[in-house]
């Protein structure tokens, strides 16, 4: 693994976080492969850019979406890589009529480097569970 590849993967996830915060679905789509598959607890697999786009347009139309990753490991194997660590997300309703929902867990992403040298997420899985809301004082 080169330091350049590891930094490019870290930069990809930073770009993901920024694009989610900016509600930039087109930018998010540029960060995944055409055949991307995402697996989340209690949901059917999200397969391909059209399904991902529909989900994110819906979610980002209803919520402020903040994601964070803490990497435990990043490994590059030629034009493929994987990384895993702790994921967390906070979804705050835009309407302001409900408290924010927070979930966290572990996640694994498999990335593929394209012919242009750009890393993109090809597969992702997480075991996030919803956290109980903080008690009111």
C-alpha angles and dihedrals in degrees: 000000000000123000086235092059093047091050091047089054092048088048091051091057091045088052089049091053092048093046092050091050090048092046088235102157093171090057090048090052090054089059096060134062120252090249097044118152123198123192121198130171115276095005137100114251114279103228125194136344097291093057092043091049093051092049095047094045088053096045096043090048090060105031146039099237122207120180132181136184132197109194121219095177140003119189127180120202107181109290091352130071140171134203132183137182144109120330128194134177135186118197114194115189112242090216089062091221097118138037120265117270118225129193133175140175143121125306141188126203128191114204133194127204112225127219087265090060094250120136117226133178111257101171134013135180133176139174097212117164127194115257122224113256116258112264116257117241 
